[in-house]
Amino acid sequence: MSMSAELTRRLQVLLDEPRYARLERTARERGTSVATIVREAIDAAFPDDGPDRAEAARRFLAADPIAFGDWADVKGELDDYYGPSAP
């Protein structure tokens, strides 16, 4: 999340002491807040990759076809690289 993101929603979560202590310790070690650690954990667990993936798919599908040559040659190269495959 960028530093310029507008924080507008509040979330209340109840934690046991050991979990909160881990958050506090990590925040102190990193020189940041517990809230920042929680936001980073959310971003890591639930990445916001929707638009980027959709754009990549659009670009892939819009690309010109690639000529790979004769299938037997391509298969031979793949077999050389990855090992023989099943027929």
SVG drawing of the C-alpha trace seen along z (x, -y; Angstrom):
<svg xmlns="http://www.w3.org/2000/svg" viewBox="-14 -11 33 53">
<polyline fill="none" stroke="black" stroke-width="0.4" points="0.0,0.0 1.3,-3.4 1.9,-6.0 -0.6,-8.3 -3.4,-5.8 -6.3,-7.4 -7.1,-5.4 -10.9,-5.7 -12.0,-2.4 -11.6,-1.4 -11.3,2.3 -11.5,3.6 -10.0,7.0 -9.6,8.7 -6.3,10.5 -4.9,12.6 -1.8,11.3 0.8,13.5 -0.4,12.4 -0.5,8.7 3.0,9.0 4.3,10.4 2.8,7.6 4.2,5.0 7.6,6.6 7.8,6.7 6.5,3.1 9.2,1.9 11.9,3.8 10.9,2.2 10.3,-1.2 6.7,-1.3 3.2,-1.0 1.2,2.2 -1.4,0.9 1.2,0.8 2.3,4.4 -1.4,5.5 -1.9,3.7 1.3,5.4 0.1,8.8 -3.3,8.2 -1.5,7.2 0.8,10.2 -2.1,12.7 -4.6,11.1 -2.7,9.3 -4.6,6.9 -3.5,8.3 -6.8,8.1 -6.2,5.2 -2.5,6.1 -3.4,9.7 -6.3,8.7 -4.1,6.3 -1.4,8.9 -4.1,11.3 -5.4,8.7 -1.8,8.0 -1.1,11.7 -4.3,12.3 -3.8,9.3 -0.2,10.2 0.7,11.4 1.0,15.2 4.5,16.6 5.8,19.0 7.4,21.9 8.3,23.9 7.7,27.6 6.2,29.4 8.7,32.2 11.6,29.7 10.0,27.9 9.2,31.2 12.8,32.3 14.1,29.1 11.7,29.5 12.8,33.1 16.4,32.0 15.8,29.4 13.3,31.1 13.9,34.8 11.9,37.1 8.1,36.8 5.4,39.3 4.2,39.8"/>
</svg>
